[in-house]
Amino acid sequence: MNRFCVLYAYPFVFLVQNLGNEPSCWMKWAAYCCNPTCEKRVTVKGGIFCANFSCKRGPYAPCHSAFCDECYVPRGDKPFVIRATLDDDGVPLPDKEDNRFVQARAGDMLMVPFQCDTCHFQNIQKRNPMEGDAKDDETLEYIRRANLDAFWARETSTVKKNLSVLLRAERCFERLDMTPVSPPLGPFPLEDSLGMKSAIAVLDKSLDKGLYEELVQWETFRKTRSAITNVHQASCQGLRDVVGAYERNRMWISTVPTHSFWYSRFMTGLHKRVGEVVKPDWPIPVEVVKHIDQTLNRLWKNETANEDKKRIAEMGAWFVGGFCVGLRGEEMLLIELKGTSDNLRFLSDTDNPHFVLRLKGRTKGCLIAGKGFELPCMAETGVTGLKPGRWIRRLVDMIHLEGRTNGKLFQRQLAVPRLLEFEEDWFDVLISVQNTSDLIDKSMDLRETAGIYRSLRRGLTSHAINMEVPRELIKAMNRWRSESKANGSKGTFEMIDHYAELGTLKPTFLRFSKAL
């Protein structure tokens, strides 16, 4: 009897007002709590009501769902994450609200559309849930969690203030014998108009096994929303007429459930509840790169076997060259051998000895297939004395000794190079620095904290900021696109994706490596 809140089972049914299908003002609603262990009298000052309250929908009896705020709590035992705020020692900080994310608050129903668990179930399944059915119970558990997440998109102080202001306004109109200022909260149509099914899919994905923690992170499971949005937009019912269009800016009338107001609040509350565990790659300090430059140079001079010398040159070019131009790990594999080799002629430039890396392929900043760009770099940096030019020259020479003149600069056995071919050598170099110097903390697990994907790039950015390199120059070297300024024009620097521009912009980019 507790699940459906069927008030005819109680002797105090007279508290439920307006048993017809005409919605009444929420301020006058009153009923008894649907929690069978509570059964307290509920008003809007101390609880929540379903938007379909006292209204008949389809073949179902009028909904009379009402809950004390402390009684609308999670159902079931699914391990939904509630992220605690930790101090520097990993100890949870006390929260001013013990009920955060685990119960409703009076006034929640006035901040976001609220339909009770049973009404949502009817919208989706077109029937009432069956008592004791495991699948129905699980569905109701997801619905309850989604509703609570939508509630907690707004903080308690905001909810309380909103309720207080609305009550004051409604009392004013009641005194003046005027109709309520609030529109009817319901009834909602007997369909999933808010996007609850899509919310259930996201919540279910959030319980998948994680990599860094027991469960997957926000950045992983939120993509479920994107996938559902994409398939709805691709359908015949997804997007309607264009509202307006100017150049590339267009807006469509959307019927996609993930675009609803309720769903937006649900995702906001969900994000606040689970938080994010960001584990960026450890930024390799310039001192470590300089140590690697010097150590590999000694190894190079003492090595006689060409195969070993080539591997030394690869790591020298990867660490020193990659650091100075700010390439991501996957972008290192896009460097063209022939184009880079041809550009080594600039190493003999008497005024600014430099080299130019030529990349071709799709990168994060350039997604057009077949498009390329070039990155110039000084042969030797101006402040720290890193010598990326000699490593690029050495690697090109060793590859030419093998008889190869085309393909990628970093290429071993696979026709299409992959980072896993170089990752072991890359970590071996860092671990060697850790074991033979004090530059890297001995307690650091490099394989967990560093990464071939971003560690060098993040180290370069940190070093450039410390050297007071202009921020726009850092953005240019990192190929961060800044789309628009206040006047609507594009950013000053963008990726050099046309070789013809190199001659005029090269001095600007060489200033970067001079400043390192």
N, C-alpha and C positions, 0 to 999 in steps of 0.2 A: 504493500500500500504506500510505501514511502517514495518509490521511484517516480510515480506519476503525479504525486501531490493531489490525489483525487479527494477533494475536500468534502464530498458527500459522505465520506467515511467518518467525518468528525461531527460532533454535536454542535459545533459553533460555526456552521456554514454561513450564518447571518452576517459574519464579518466581511465576507467577500461581496464587493459591490458590483453593480452593473453586470448581471449575468446574461445580458443580451450580447449582440455582436457590435454594439456601438462603443468605440473606445472612449474612456473617460480620462480626465486629467490625472496624471500620475500622482499628484500631491494628495489626492483623496484615497489612494489605494491602501487597503489594509487586509491582512490575511494572517494565517498562522504558518509558522516556519515549516517547510517541507522535510526538515531533518527530524526523523521519528524520535530521536533522543532529546529533542529540544521542544518543539511545538509552542514556542513563544509567539506572542502577537508581534507581527512585523509591520512597521510603517517605513516610509521613505527615509526617515531620520535615522533608522537603525538597521536597514537591510536593503535588499535589491529585489526587484520584481521583473519577471519576464516581460518583454515588450508586447507579447501577445496576451497579456493578463486579461482574463475574463472574456476573451474573444474566441469565438468558435471558428475553426479553420477546417474546411473540407469535412470529412466524415468524423473528425475527432471531437471529443468533448472540449468545452472551453478550458483553456489553460489557466491554472490557478497557482503557478509556481512562484513562491516567495521564499526568501532565505534571510535569516539574520546574517549580518556581514561575516561573523565568525564561523557560520555554519557552511558557507559556500567555500569548500576546501577541496584539494585534489582528491580524486577517486583512485582506487587501485594502488598498485605498488611499483609502477614503472619508474626506473631510476632517472627521471628527468633532472638535468643539472640545474642547480642554483649556485651561481658563482659567488664565492665569498671574497671580500676584499682582504688582501694579505698585506702585512707589513714587510719590511726588508728582510726579516728573518723567516718569513713564510708562515707567520702566526696570524690566524684570522682576526681581523679587527672587529670590535663589537659594532653591531648595526643598530641604529636608533629605532628600527622597526623589526621586531621579531617575526611579524606576520608577512614580511615582504615576499610577494609572489605565491604565497600559500593560502591566502584567503581574500575574499572580496571586501570592499569598503562601501559604506552607504554613499550613494551618489555616483557609483561607477556606471550605473545604467543610464546616466544622463551625460556621460562623456563619450560613450561608444555604443553602437547598437548591441543590445543584449537579448538573445533568445535562450531560454533554458535548454538543458541537455536534451530533454525529451522532444521539444519543438525542433531543434536542429536534427535530431534523429529522424523525426517525421519528414522533415524537408528532404533528407538524403535518401532514406530507405522507403518512404511512402507507407510506413506502418509504425506501430508502437514497438518499442523494445520488449523483448520477452524476458521475463524474470528468470535468472539463472543461466541464460544463454551466454557462453564464454565470449563469442564474437561480439554480441551486442554489448556486453559489459566492457570489452576492450574499446569499442567505438565510443561509448559514453565516457570512458576515461580520457580519451583523446579530446573529445569535445569540451570536457570540463577544463582540461589543461589549456586548450586554445582560448577559451573564454577568459580564464585568469590572466593569461599573457596579454590579451587585448586590454583588460582592465589596467594592468600595471604599466602600460605605455605612458601613463601619466602618474605623476607623484601624488602622494596622499594629500599634501597641502593644497594642490591644485584641485583635486576632486572635492575636498571639503569646502573650499572657497566657492567653487562653482555651485555646489548644492545650496550653500547658504544664500548666495545671490539670487538663485532661481526661486527659492522658497520665499524670500522677501518680495520678489516681483509678483509671484502668484498671489500672495496675500493681499498685495495692493489691488490687483485686478478683481479679486474676490470681494474686497471691501467696496469697490466701486461698481459692483454688479456687472462686470465686464467678462467677456469670454477669456479663457486662459491665454497667456502669451505663448505657452509651449504648444507645439503641434502634437498630435497624437503620436505616441511612441510606436504604435503598432495598429493593427496586426501586419506582420510580414507575409508575403505570399508563401504558399506551400511549395517552396523550391529552395535550392541552395543558392540564394541570391547574394549572400555575403562572402562565400568562398570557403566554407568550413571544410569541404572535402579536400581542397588544396592545402589547407592548414594541417589536416590530419596527415597528409603525405609528408609535409616538412617535419612534423613532430616525429613521425615514424623513422625518417631518415636520421634525425638527431640522435637516435638510440643505437646507431651502428657503431661497431668497434672502431676506436680511434688509433692513431699512430703515436702521438705524444702523450695522450691521456687515455683513460678507459673508453671514453666516447668521442666521436668525431667532433671537430670544431665547427664554429659558426661558418667560416669561409668555405667549408666543404658542404654542409647540409643546406645552406641557403640557396645553393645552385638549383635545388629542386624547384624553387619558386620560378627561376628563370626558365627551366625546362617546361614547366606547366604553362607559363606565359607564352612561350614560343609556339607550342603546339596549338594553343587556343587561337593565337593570332594567325596561324597558318590555316585554321579551319574556316568553313563558310560562314560561321557566326562570330568570328573573333573581332575584326575591326570593321567599322562601318564607314560612313562618308568622311572625307577630309574636312576638318573644320577650317583650316587655313594653311596656306603654303606660300613661303617666300624663299627662293633659292633652295637651300637644303633643309630648311626648317619646316616640318610638317606636324600636324596634330590630327589624330583620328578619334572618332567616337568609338569608345571601346566597351565591349561587353565581357571582357576577360575578367573572371572572378578575382584574380590576383591584383587587379587594379582597384578593387573596391576600398572604400574608406575603412571598413572594419578590418579588412585583411592588412592594410597598411599599419593600423594600430597593433594588430596581432604580431606582425613582424618586428615592430619597434619594441614591444614588450618582451618578445622572445629574445631579441638581441640583448636587451638589458639584463634578462635573467641568466643567460648562458655566458655572456661576456665573450672575450677573445683571449686566447693564449697565443701571443705573437712571439715566435722564436726566429728572429732574423739571423742570418749568418753573421758570425763574429767578424767585425771589421779588422782586417790585417793592418797593423800599424806600419808606417813607412820605415821605421827602424828595422822591422823584421824583413821587409822587402830589400832594404839595403844590405842587410846581413846575408840574405839569400843571393843577391847579386855578387857579392864578394866571394862567398863560399863556392858557388857554382863556377865562378871564374877560375878559382884555384883548381877545382876538379877538372875543368876543361883543359887547362894547361898541362896537367899531369896525366891525362888520359890519352891512350894511343889508338884504341879500337874505335873505328868509325861508328859502329852501331851504338856504343856507349856514349860517344861524343854527341851523337845526334839526340839521344835522350836528354843529355845535360842541356843541350841547346834548346830543346823543346821546353823544358821547365824554366830555363832562363828567359826565353821569349814569353812564356805564359805568365810568369810572376812579374817580371820587370816591365815587359811590353804591355801586358794586360792591365797592370796597375796604372801605367802612365796615360793610357787612352780611355780607361774606364769602361772596358767591355764586360758584359755579362759572360758567364761561363759558356752558355750555348752560342753566344756570338763569336767567341774565339774560333769555333769550328766553321765559321762562315768566311774566314779570311782566305782570299784567293792567292794561290802561289804565284801565278804568272803576273797578275796585276801588281802585287806587292813587290815581286822581284824587279819588275821594270822600274818601279818607283825608288829603288835603292840608289839610283843615280844621284838623288838629292843629298845623299850622305857626303858627297864631295863638295857641296855648296860651301863656299868660303865664308859667307856671312852667317848663314844659319844652317849648319849641317843637320839634316832631318831625314826622316823616311815617311812614307805614306802607306798605310794599310788599306787595301781595297777589299771590301766585303760585298758579298752578293748573296741574297736570299732573304727570306722573311724573318724579320726580327720584331721585337715588341713595339718598336717605334716605326717600323716600315713593314706593313703587312701585304704589300703588293708583290706578287710573285715576279721574279726576274729583275726586280729593281735593286740597284746597288748604291753604295755610298763609300766615301773615302774619309779616312781619319789621319791627318798629319800629326807628327810628334817629333820633338827635338831628339837628336841622337843622344844627347846627354842633358839631364834636367839641370836647371840653373842653381838650385839651392842644395839639394840633397846629393847631387852627383850620381844619380842613377844613370845607367847606360843601356837603355833599351835598344838603341841602334845597333850595337855590336851583337846583341843576341839575335835580332832579326836577321842580320847579315850572316851570322854563323849558321843559323838554322837553314836559311835558303841555300847556302853553300853545301851543307851536308846533304840536303835533298837532291841538289843537282849532281852530287857525286854518285847518288844512286841511279841517276839517269832519268829522274822524273822532272818534268817541266810544267805540268799542268795539274789541275785538281786543287785541293785545299792545302793550306800551309801546314795545318795540323791534321795529319792523316796517317794512319797505321795500317791495320789489316782490313778494316771494313771499308766498303766502297763509299758508304755514307758515314762519315766519322761520328762517333758517339762519345759523350763525356766519360762513360765508364771505362773507356780504353786508356784514359789519362788520369783518372781519379786516384788510383792507387799510388802512382808516382807523385802526384800532387800532394797527397797527405804525407807520404814518406819525407818529402822535403820539409814540410812544416814540423813534423815530429822530430826530425834531425835538428832543427833549430831549437826546439823545446829541450832536447836532451843535451845539447852542447852549449847552451847560452842561458842567460837569465831574462831573455826578452819575452818569453812566453811562460806563464805560470805553470809549474810542474803539475799542479792539481787539475788543470784544464783538460777535459776530454775533447781533443781536437776533432775527432770524428763525429762528435755530437754537436759541437758548437760552431765549428767552421764549415764552410761549404764551397765547393768549386763553382757554384752558381753565382754567388753574390759577395763573397768575403773580400775579394780584391776591390771590387767596385765600391763597396761601402767604406773600405779603408781609404781609397782615393778621395772620396767625398769628404771624409773627416779631415784628412790631411789638407785638402784644398781650402776648407773652411778655416783651419788653424793658420794657414799661410795667407789668409785674408784675400784669397782669389775672389774677384767679383762674382756675385751670385749668378748673374746672367751668363757668365762664362762657364760656371759649373753646370748650369742647366744645359748649355749648348753641348758640352763634352759628354754629359750623361744622356744626351738626346731626349731630354724631357720636353715634350711639346707644351708650350704655354699658349693656349688657343687665342685668348682675347685679352686685351687691355681695356682700360676704361673707355677709350674712344672706339673700341670695336676692332682695332687693327690687330694683326697677328703679332706674336712675340718677336723680339728682335732677332733671336737665334733659332734656327731649326736645323734638323739633320741635313747635312750636305748630301742630297740625293741626286744631284746632277753634277757630273764631273766637270762641266764647263765652268761652274761657279768656284771651283777650288782655287784657281789662281788669285782671285780677288779676296777670298775669305781666309786663305791659308795663314796670313800673318796673325789674324785674330786667334785662330786655334793654336798656333805655335806659342803664343803668349802664355797659354795655359801650362804647357809642359816646361816652359822656361821658369814659371813661378813655383814649380814643385821643388 
